[in-house]
């Protein structure tokens, strides 16, 4: 539900823009799914997928209260999932323009567990998690086209300097800038400044190091907030970055899930082949005697139907 009543054409435009963006981009595993929308009592109500883990901002706040932070493994997962969502958005010639922890949502999805009698190829004494954490991009009210951008500035803490200067020639890289700072904040680097010298220093590419993370990961975050937009990696290149190689970040639970899926496909195919074989075996063998007799009789001069071709002049 919109936080404030829609008053005036600008509020209506923003609300409708979010509805249209959700409708177009709601079919990706790392974008919050859209179901429906309607206006009620001057408010826009948008029915989206329920994310049972809340937002990344909520998780960061809980970590701050408990004196903890996301590990590098968790940060890599956040970065990969959001980059996958951004790659999809950017492939549609659109940009999000408001990537931040409050707009990243968390879904905890149960993982099917094999019965004890079945061997999944892993040691039975080291069970993995039964829940998979999935990060999704939501709140699409600022989404705009890269071909004809109508930019409405998002949160200044995550906004790149070129957007403030109204340089819209590299808008996808503005999303990358915001994602870098989002991951940095999730790693315990926040709260981010809204202005002042620290804000300016970040826009110059000076980002403090996350102590729990490797030099390679810190270097990747520094690349994502480069002062020159073209020097920042794209969403697609992030998914192939050596620090974020998908196979290296797959957990035991993910590998188990993929193995189970392939095993299920093989079992289903085997059953279908077995059923087809049994069906063929049950079919009776029929000899066409009439056909053989007819052919034999024709060879000894019996009458046979012949085709005639008639041409009229």
Residue pairs with C-beta under 8 A, 6 or more apart in sequence:
1 43
1 44
1 45
1 46
2 11
2 15
2 43
2 44
2 45
4 11
5 11
5 41
5 42
5 43
6 12
6 15
6 39
6 42
6 43
6 44
7 42
14 141
14 152
15 44
15 141
16 44
17 140
17 141
17 142
17 143
17 144
18 44
18 46
18 139
18 140
18 141
18 143
19 34
19 37
19 44
19 46
21 94
21 140
21 141
21 143
22 32
22 34
22 37
22 46
22 48
22 140
23 34
24 92
24 94
25 31
25 34
25 88
25 89
25 92
25 94
25 140
25 143
26 32
26 33
26 34
26 35
26 48
26 49
27 33
28 84
28 85
28 88
29 84
29 134
29 136
30 81
30 82
30 84
30 85
30 88
30 134
30 135
30 136
30 137
31 85
31 88
31 89
31 136
31 137
31 138
32 48
32 49
32 51
32 105
32 136
32 137
32 138
33 48
33 49
34 46
34 47
34 48
34 49
35 47
35 48
35 49
36 46
36 47
37 44
37 45
37 46
37 47
38 44
38 45
39 45
48 138
49 107
49 136
51 105
51 106
51 107
51 136
51 138
52 106
52 107
52 108
53 59
53 105
53 106
53 107
53 108
53 133
54 105
54 106
55 101
55 102
55 103
55 104
55 105
55 106
56 78
56 101
56 102
56 104
56 105
56 106
56 135
56 182
56 186
57 100
57 101
57 102
57 104
59 70
59 101
59 106
59 186
60 101
60 185
60 186
60 190
63 69
63 70
63 188
69 186
69 187
69 188
69 212
70 78
70 186
70 187
70 188
71 212
72 187
72 210
72 212
72 213
72 214
72 217
73 249
74 186
75 183
75 186
75 187
75 210
75 213
75 217
76 217
76 243
76 244
76 249
77 133
77 135
77 249
78 104
78 135
78 182
78 183
78 186
79 179
79 183
79 238
79 244
80 238
80 239
80 244
80 246
80 249
81 134
81 135
81 136
82 99
82 104
82 135
82 137
82 179
82 182
83 179
83 235
83 238
83 239
83 244
84 235
84 239
85 136
85 137
86 96
86 99
86 137
86 172
86 175
86 176
86 179
86 235
87 234
87 235
87 236
87 239
89 95
89 96
89 137
89 143
89 175
90 146
90 172
90 175
90 234
90 235
93 145
93 146
93 147
94 143
94 144
94 145
94 146
95 143
95 144
95 145
95 146
95 149
95 171
95 172
95 174
95 175
96 103
96 137
96 140
96 142
96 143
96 175
96 178
97 142
97 143
97 144
97 151
97 152
97 153
97 154
97 163
97 171
97 174
97 175
98 139
98 141
98 142
98 154
98 155
98 158
98 178
99 137
99 154
99 158
99 175
99 178
99 179
99 182
100 154
100 155
100 157
100 158
100 178
100 182
101 182
101 185
101 186
102 139
102 155
103 137
103 138
103 139
104 135
104 136
104 137
104 138
104 182
105 135
105 136
105 137
105 138
106 133
106 134
106 135
106 136
107 133
107 134
107 135
107 136
108 131
108 132
108 133
108 134
109 131
109 132
109 133
109 134
110 130
110 131
110 132
111 128
111 129
111 130
111 131
111 132
111 253
111 256
111 257
112 257
112 260
113 130
114 120
114 256
114 260
116 124
120 256
120 259
120 260
121 259
122 128
122 252
122 255
122 256
126 252
128 251
128 252
128 253
128 256
129 251
129 253
130 253
132 253
132 254
132 257
141 152
142 152
142 154
144 150
144 151
144 152
144 171
146 171
146 172
149 168
149 171
151 163
151 166
151 168
151 171
153 159
153 163
153 164
154 178
156 194
156 195
156 199
157 181
157 192
157 193
157 194
157 199
158 177
158 178
158 181
158 182
158 192
159 174
159 177
159 178
160 173
160 174
160 177
160 178
160 203
160 225
160 229
161 203
161 227
162 169
162 170
162 174
162 229
163 171
163 174
169 229
170 229
170 230
172 234
172 235
173 229
173 230
173 232
173 234
174 229
175 235
176 224
176 232
176 233
176 234
176 235
176 238
177 224
177 225
177 229
177 232
179 224
180 207
180 221
180 223
180 224
180 225
180 232
181 192
181 202
181 225
183 221
184 190
184 192
184 207
184 210
184 221
185 191
185 192
187 210
187 212
187 213
188 210
188 212
189 207
189 208
189 210
192 199
192 202
193 199
193 202
202 225
203 225
203 227
204 227
205 222
205 225
205 226
205 227
207 218
207 221
207 222
207 225
209 218
210 217
210 218
210 221
214 243
216 242
216 243
217 243
220 233
220 241
220 243
220 244
223 231
223 232
223 233
224 232
224 233
225 232
226 232
233 241
238 244
239 246
298 304
